């Protein structure tokens, strides 16, 4: 095609134009291929570095009752150090939470008080007569986002019903997904790993042989565990506090590439995407867009749109904007923040190239678009890259986006955009705050 163009038109005038056109087409095609399948190199833009700013949640967004926390702290001082759970005894030497070299915006003293509150509700010993809420079986419900939320929902269900989560070590859908991203087994020391898991999450890890010894066991399918939330927000503040507490527990033990998961498979580094794209600079400024299209099957697309429609009916958000990610929608978020001048990273299920095509054809967005190189691309890297971004734009109907948004709130990070619609002046506005992602009334089973 290029040779024909050169023969047909005056060479002196149109050769440079033809070359630019063809090169542009080739670059766009390469970007879209990488968007779908990944690629070894990023042809779009080199990273820029300026000061990264993380915004701490305002006092009006506080999710804990200060009086309750203070009273809990006072009560805890009466514990005999020998009787107090290990995590609570260690609490006042706990370092600030750091993820891939980037600091969370949660004050360490607030984090310590929250840990003190919940670890002292945890029994020091689990007996055979204690009530157990069991996670077992190899049949998960959904993909990564569903599995992670399912584990968090199980912890909440156990707390609300006065039970302890029990997980069958050698027969559970939960442990492989947790330990793929967090809490890897180090140096083959399974006993130490079990101790850390039980201490951190107030759970009991069981073998199939031990299970019959427990006399009060409630079993639920992975689907039933996931959909447990109810639809009332009467206890929303406490629900957010408990869920964000355990999300921070996960990120205190994120995998760095050392060790194996519960299936004895080598784990990957959760920081690899960040490190690959921005090197050792921990102050880089960038945005992440999560494109979730629900396009793998027609029924999934229909179900995804219905789910988004239900969420938007309750939250006021636009029922298709987070699916389509039109350039004007994206720019309405990034322009006021000055983020169109910094890298914009797309993470995706790879099912709908039209999102990338539209963004790539926008003259303001295209120069800043980036994809994670294939050698560093994996779902754990995407999770951390999105959570630690300066700005995140996601789809509230996606549990993957939801886990990212919840984690950002847990780490005290602002500039998360999930619920938006046009106002009476035709301008895009937020319709629901950051805590809406935890609302059972709005999110139902995705809360």
C-alpha positions as CSV (number, residue, x, y, z in Angstrom):
1,X,0.0,0.0,0.0
2,X,2.8,2.4,0.9
3,X,4.6,1.6,-2.4
4,X,1.4,2.3,-4.4
5,X,0.9,5.6,-2.7
6,X,4.5,6.7,-3.6
7,X,4.0,5.8,-7.3
8,X,0.6,7.5,-7.6
9,X,1.2,10.9,-5.9
10,X,4.0,13.5,-6.3
11,X,6.9,12.2,-4.2
12,X,8.2,15.5,-3.1
13,X,4.9,16.6,-1.5
14,X,3.1,13.6,-0.3
15,X,5.8,11.1,0.6
16,X,6.2,12.6,4.2
17,X,2.5,12.7,4.6
18,X,2.0,9.1,3.5
19,X,4.8,7.9,5.8
20,X,3.1,9.7,8.7
21,X,-0.3,8.2,8.0
22,X,1.0,4.7,7.7
23,X,3.2,5.0,10.8
24,X,0.1,6.3,12.6
25,X,-2.0,3.3,11.5
26,X,0.8,0.9,12.5
27,X,1.1,2.5,16.0
28,X,-2.6,2.4,16.6
29,X,-2.8,-1.2,15.5
30,X,0.1,-2.1,17.8
31,X,-1.6,-0.4,20.7
32,X,-4.9,-2.2,20.2
33,X,-3.1,-5.6,19.9
34,X,-1.4,-4.9,23.2
35,X,-4.7,-3.8,24.7
36,X,-6.1,-7.1,23.8
37,X,-3.2,-9.5,24.3
38,X,-0.4,-7.5,25.8
39,X,3.0,-6.6,24.3
40,X,6.6,-6.5,25.2
41,X,7.1,-2.8,24.7
42,X,5.0,0.3,25.1
43,X,5.2,2.4,22.0
44,X,3.1,5.4,23.2
45,X,4.9,7.5,25.7
46,X,7.7,7.5,28.2
47,X,6.7,8.0,31.8
48,X,6.8,11.5,33.3
49,X,7.6,12.1,37.0
50,X,6.3,14.7,39.3
51,X,5.3,14.8,42.9
52,X,2.6,12.2,43.8
53,X,0.0,13.5,46.1
54,X,-2.2,11.2,48.1
55,X,-5.2,12.9,49.7
56,X,-6.3,11.9,53.2
57,X,-10.0,11.5,53.8
58,X,-11.7,14.5,55.4
59,X,-13.1,14.4,58.9
60,X,-16.6,14.3,57.5
61,X,-15.8,11.0,55.8
62,X,-14.5,9.3,58.9
63,X,-15.8,5.7,59.2
64,X,-15.1,5.1,62.8
65,X,-16.7,6.6,65.9
66,X,-13.8,8.4,67.8
67,X,-15.5,7.9,71.1
68,X,-15.9,4.2,70.5
69,X,-12.3,3.8,69.4
70,X,-11.1,5.7,72.4
71,X,-13.2,3.6,74.8
72,X,-11.9,0.4,73.1
73,X,-8.3,1.6,73.6
74,X,-9.0,2.3,77.2
75,X,-10.6,-1.1,77.8
76,X,-7.7,-2.8,76.0
77,X,-5.2,-1.3,78.5
78,X,-6.8,-3.5,81.2
79,X,-5.9,-6.7,79.3
80,X,-3.2,-8.9,80.8
81,X,-0.5,-8.9,78.1
82,X,-0.4,-12.7,78.2
83,X,-4.1,-13.0,77.5
84,X,-4.3,-10.3,74.9
85,X,-4.2,-11.7,71.3
86,X,-0.8,-11.5,69.6
87,X,-1.8,-8.8,67.0
88,X,-3.1,-6.5,69.8
89,X,0.1,-7.0,71.9
90,X,2.2,-6.0,68.9
91,X,0.0,-3.1,67.9
92,X,1.9,-0.1,69.2
93,X,5.1,-1.1,67.3
94,X,3.3,-1.5,64.0
95,X,4.9,0.6,61.2
96,X,2.8,2.8,58.8
97,X,1.2,0.9,56.0
98,X,3.2,1.0,52.8
99,X,2.4,-0.6,49.4
100,X,5.1,-1.0,46.9
101,X,7.1,1.9,48.4
102,X,4.1,4.2,48.5
103,X,2.6,5.3,51.8
104,X,-1.1,4.9,52.6
105,X,-2.9,8.0,53.8
106,X,-4.3,6.3,57.0
107,X,-2.8,7.8,60.2
108,X,-0.9,4.9,61.9
109,X,-2.5,5.7,65.3
110,X,-6.0,5.3,63.7
111,X,-5.0,2.1,62.2
112,X,-3.6,0.8,65.4
113,X,-6.8,1.7,67.3
114,X,-8.9,-0.2,64.7
115,X,-6.7,-3.2,64.9
116,X,-6.8,-3.1,68.7
117,X,-10.6,-3.0,68.5
118,X,-11.1,-6.1,66.3
119,X,-8.2,-8.3,67.5
120,X,-9.6,-8.1,71.0
121,X,-12.9,-9.5,69.7
122,X,-11.0,-12.5,68.4
123,X,-10.7,-15.6,70.7
124,X,-7.2,-16.7,71.5
125,X,-8.1,-20.4,71.2
126,X,-10.7,-22.1,68.9
127,X,-12.2,-25.2,70.5
128,X,-14.1,-28.0,68.8
129,X,-17.3,-26.7,70.3
130,X,-16.9,-23.2,68.9
131,X,-19.4,-22.2,66.1
132,X,-17.7,-22.3,62.7
133,X,-18.7,-20.6,59.4
134,X,-17.0,-22.9,56.9
135,X,-15.4,-22.1,53.5
136,X,-14.8,-25.3,51.6
137,X,-14.9,-26.7,48.1
138,X,-13.2,-26.0,44.8
139,X,-16.2,-24.4,43.0
140,X,-15.8,-20.6,43.2
141,X,-18.5,-18.1,42.2
142,X,-17.2,-15.8,39.5
143,X,-13.7,-14.4,38.9
144,X,-11.1,-12.6,41.0
145,X,-13.2,-9.7,42.2
146,X,-16.0,-12.1,43.3
147,X,-13.6,-14.4,45.1
148,X,-11.9,-11.5,47.0
149,X,-15.3,-10.0,48.0
150,X,-16.6,-13.5,48.8
151,X,-13.8,-13.9,51.4
152,X,-14.5,-10.4,52.9
153,X,-18.3,-11.2,53.0
154,X,-17.5,-14.5,54.8
155,X,-15.6,-12.6,57.5
156,X,-18.6,-10.2,57.8
157,X,-21.1,-13.0,58.0
158,X,-19.1,-14.7,60.7
159,X,-18.8,-11.5,62.7
160,X,-22.6,-10.8,62.5
161,X,-23.6,-14.3,63.5
162,X,-21.0,-14.8,66.3
163,X,-19.1,-17.4,64.4
164,X,-15.5,-18.0,63.3
165,X,-14.6,-18.4,59.7
166,X,-13.1,-21.9,59.1
167,X,-11.3,-22.7,55.9
168,X,-10.4,-26.2,54.8
169,X,-6.7,-25.8,53.8
170,X,-6.6,-28.6,51.3
171,X,-10.1,-28.0,49.8
172,X,-11.1,-24.4,49.5
173,X,-11.6,-21.9,46.6
174,X,-10.7,-19.0,48.9
175,X,-7.1,-19.8,49.9
176,X,-5.7,-20.1,46.3
177,X,-6.9,-16.6,45.3
178,X,-5.9,-15.0,48.6
179,X,-2.4,-16.4,48.6
180,X,-1.9,-15.7,44.9
181,X,-1.9,-12.0,45.8
182,X,-1.3,-11.9,49.5
183,X,0.0,-13.9,52.4
184,X,2.3,-16.3,50.5
185,X,4.0,-19.2,52.2
186,X,7.6,-18.2,52.9
187,X,10.5,-20.7,53.0
188,X,8.1,-23.7,53.0
189,X,7.1,-22.8,56.6
190,X,3.4,-23.8,56.5
191,X,3.0,-23.7,60.3
192,X,4.1,-20.1,60.5
193,X,1.9,-19.2,57.5
194,X,-1.1,-20.8,59.2
195,X,-0.3,-18.9,62.4
196,X,-0.1,-15.6,60.5
197,X,-3.4,-16.2,58.6
198,X,-5.3,-17.1,61.7
199,X,-3.9,-14.2,63.7
200,X,-4.4,-11.6,61.0
201,X,-8.0,-12.5,59.9
202,X,-9.3,-14.2,63.1
203,X,-10.0,-17.4,61.3
204,X,-9.3,-21.1,61.8
205,X,-7.5,-23.2,59.1
206,X,-8.6,-26.8,59.2
207,X,-7.6,-30.0,57.4
208,X,-10.3,-32.3,56.0
209,X,-9.3,-34.8,58.7
210,X,-9.9,-32.3,61.5
211,X,-13.2,-31.1,60.3
212,X,-15.4,-33.9,61.8
213,X,-14.2,-33.0,65.3
214,X,-16.0,-29.6,65.2
215,X,-19.5,-29.9,66.5
216,X,-21.2,-26.6,65.3
217,X,-20.4,-26.0,61.6
218,X,-22.4,-24.0,59.1
219,X,-21.7,-24.6,55.5
220,X,-22.6,-22.3,52.6
221,X,-21.8,-22.4,48.8
222,X,-19.4,-19.9,47.3
223,X,-22.4,-18.2,45.7
224,X,-24.3,-17.9,48.9
225,X,-21.3,-16.5,50.7
226,X,-20.8,-13.9,47.9
227,X,-24.4,-12.7,47.8
228,X,-24.7,-12.3,51.6
229,X,-25.0,-8.6,52.4
230,X,-28.7,-7.8,52.8
231,X,-30.0,-4.5,51.5
232,X,-29.9,-2.4,54.7
233,X,-27.3,0.3,55.4
234,X,-28.3,0.6,59.1
235,X,-24.8,-0.6,60.1
236,X,-22.9,1.0,57.1
237,X,-20.3,2.8,59.2
238,X,-19.3,-0.4,61.1
239,X,-19.5,-2.5,57.9
240,X,-17.1,-0.1,56.2
241,X,-14.8,0.0,59.2
242,X,-14.6,-3.8,59.4
243,X,-14.2,-4.4,55.6
244,X,-11.5,-1.7,55.2
245,X,-9.7,-3.1,58.2
246,X,-9.4,-6.5,56.6
247,X,-8.5,-5.0,53.2
248,X,-5.6,-3.2,54.9
249,X,-4.7,-6.6,56.5
250,X,-4.4,-8.0,53.0
251,X,-2.1,-5.2,51.9
252,X,0.1,-5.5,54.9
253,X,1.0,-8.9,53.5
254,X,1.0,-8.3,49.7
255,X,3.2,-10.8,47.7
256,X,6.6,-9.5,46.5
257,X,7.4,-12.6,44.4
258,X,8.8,-14.6,47.2
259,X,7.2,-17.9,48.3
260,X,4.3,-20.0,47.0
261,X,0.6,-19.9,47.3
262,X,-1.6,-22.5,49.0
263,X,-1.4,-24.7,45.9
264,X,2.5,-24.6,46.1
265,X,2.7,-22.5,43.0
266,X,5.4,-19.7,42.8
267,X,3.8,-16.3,43.5
268,X,4.4,-13.2,41.4
269,X,5.3,-9.7,42.5
270,X,2.3,-7.4,43.1
271,X,4.5,-4.4,42.4
272,X,5.9,-5.5,39.1
273,X,3.5,-3.4,36.9
274,X,4.3,-0.3,38.9
275,X,8.0,-0.9,38.8
276,X,8.0,-1.7,35.1
277,X,6.2,1.4,34.1
278,X,7.6,4.0,36.6
279,X,10.8,2.4,37.8
280,X,12.0,3.2,41.3
281,X,10.3,6.6,41.4
282,X,7.6,6.4,44.1
283,X,6.2,9.9,43.5
284,X,5.0,9.4,39.9
285,X,1.6,10.9,39.0
286,X,-0.7,8.8,36.8
287,X,-4.3,7.8,36.2
288,X,-5.8,4.3,35.7
289,X,-8.9,3.5,33.7
290,X,-10.5,0.1,34.2
291,X,-12.5,-0.9,31.1
292,X,-14.9,-3.7,31.9
293,X,-17.1,-4.5,29.0
294,X,-18.9,-7.8,30.0
295,X,-18.5,-8.9,26.4
296,X,-17.2,-12.4,26.7
297,X,-20.8,-13.8,26.2
298,X,-24.0,-12.2,25.1
299,X,-25.7,-13.2,28.4
300,X,-22.8,-11.7,30.4
301,X,-23.2,-8.4,28.5
302,X,-26.9,-8.3,29.3
303,X,-26.3,-9.2,32.9
304,X,-23.6,-6.6,33.3
305,X,-25.7,-3.9,31.8
306,X,-28.6,-4.9,34.0
307,X,-26.4,-4.8,37.1
308,X,-25.1,-1.4,36.2
309,X,-28.6,-0.2,35.5
310,X,-29.7,-1.3,39.0
311,X,-26.7,0.3,40.7
312,X,-27.3,3.6,38.7
313,X,-31.0,3.6,39.6
314,X,-30.0,3.7,43.3
315,X,-26.9,5.9,43.0
316,X,-28.0,8.3,40.2
317,X,-25.1,7.4,38.0
318,X,-25.3,7.2,34.2
319,X,-26.3,3.7,33.1
320,X,-23.8,3.3,30.3
321,X,-21.0,5.9,30.8
322,X,-18.8,3.5,32.9
323,X,-19.2,0.8,30.2
324,X,-18.4,3.0,27.2
325,X,-15.7,5.2,28.8
326,X,-16.2,7.9,26.1
327,X,-13.3,10.4,25.8
328,X,-15.5,13.3,27.0
329,X,-16.5,11.3,30.1
330,X,-12.8,10.5,30.9
331,X,-11.7,14.1,30.2
332,X,-14.5,15.5,32.4
333,X,-12.7,13.7,35.3
334,X,-9.0,14.2,34.4
335,X,-9.0,17.8,33.0
336,X,-10.1,19.6,36.3
337,X,-7.4,17.6,38.2
338,X,-4.7,18.5,35.6
339,X,-4.3,14.8,34.9
340,X,-4.4,15.1,31.1
341,X,-0.7,16.1,31.4
342,X,0.3,12.8,33.0
343,X,0.3,9.1,31.9
344,X,-3.1,7.4,31.5
345,X,-3.0,3.6,31.9
346,X,-5.7,1.4,30.7
347,X,-6.4,-2.0,32.4
348,X,-9.0,-4.1,30.8
349,X,-10.6,-7.5,30.3
350,X,-9.5,-7.2,26.7
351,X,-13.0,-7.9,25.4
352,X,-13.9,-4.6,23.9
353,X,-11.3,-2.8,21.7
354,X,-13.7,0.0,20.9
355,X,-12.9,1.7,24.3
356,X,-9.2,1.8,23.5
357,X,-9.9,2.9,19.9
358,X,-12.0,5.8,21.0
359,X,-9.4,7.0,23.6
360,X,-6.6,6.5,21.1
361,X,-8.4,8.7,18.6
362,X,-8.8,11.5,21.0
363,X,-6.1,14.2,20.5
364,X,-5.9,15.1,24.2
365,X,-5.9,11.6,25.6
366,X,-3.9,9.7,23.0
367,X,-0.5,11.2,23.7
368,X,-0.7,10.1,27.3
369,X,-2.2,6.6,26.9
370,X,-0.1,3.7,28.1
371,X,-0.4,0.0,28.6
372,X,1.4,-2.3,30.9
373,X,4.1,-4.2,28.9
374,X,3.2,-7.9,28.5
375,X,6.3,-9.1,30.5
376,X,4.9,-7.3,33.5
377,X,1.2,-7.7,33.0
378,X,-0.8,-9.9,35.3
379,X,-4.0,-9.3,37.3
380,X,-2.2,-8.8,40.6
381,X,0.0,-6.1,39.1
382,X,-3.1,-4.4,37.6
383,X,-4.7,-4.4,41.1
384,X,-1.8,-2.6,42.7
385,X,-1.2,-0.3,39.8
386,X,-4.9,0.9,40.0
387,X,-5.1,1.1,43.7
388,X,-2.0,3.2,44.1
389,X,-2.8,5.5,41.2
390,X,-3.4,9.3,41.6
391,X,-6.8,9.0,39.9
392,X,-8.9,5.9,39.3
393,X,-11.9,5.6,36.9
394,X,-13.9,2.4,37.2
395,X,-17.1,0.6,36.6
396,X,-19.3,0.1,39.7
397,X,-20.9,-3.0,38.2
398,X,-17.5,-4.7,38.1
399,X,-16.4,-6.5,41.3
400,X,-12.8,-6.0,40.2
401,X,-13.3,-2.2,40.0
402,X,-15.2,-2.4,43.2
403,X,-12.3,-4.1,45.0
404,X,-10.0,-1.5,43.7
405,X,-12.3,1.3,44.9
406,X,-12.8,-0.2,48.3
407,X,-9.0,-0.7,48.7
408,X,-8.4,2.9,47.8
409,X,-10.8,4.0,50.5
410,X,-9.2,1.6,52.9
411,X,-5.8,3.2,52.2
412,X,-7.2,6.7,52.6
413,X,-6.8,7.6,48.9
414,X,-9.2,10.0,47.1
415,X,-9.9,10.8,43.4
416,X,-11.8,7.5,42.8
417,X,-14.6,8.0,40.2
418,X,-17.2,5.3,39.9
419,X,-20.6,7.1,40.1
420,X,-21.1,10.0,37.6
421,X,-23.9,11.5,35.5
422,X,-24.7,14.7,33.7
423,X,-26.3,17.5,35.7
424,X,-29.0,19.9,34.5
425,X,-26.3,22.0,32.7
426,X,-25.1,19.0,30.8
427,X,-21.9,18.8,32.8
428,X,-20.5,15.6,34.4
429,X,-20.8,15.4,38.2
430,X,-20.3,12.8,40.9
431,X,-23.6,11.4,42.0
432,X,-22.4,9.3,45.0
433,X,-19.5,9.5,47.4
434,X,-16.6,7.1,47.8
435,X,-18.4,5.1,50.5
436,X,-21.3,4.3,48.2
437,X,-19.2,1.3,46.9
438,X,-19.9,-0.3,50.3
439,X,-23.6,0.5,50.4
440,X,-25.7,-2.6,50.5
441,X,-28.8,-0.6,49.4
442,X,-27.0,0.5,46.2
443,X,-24.5,-2.3,45.5
444,X,-26.5,-5.3,46.9
445,X,-24.2,-8.3,46.7
446,X,-21.3,-6.2,45.2
447,X,-21.1,-4.2,48.5
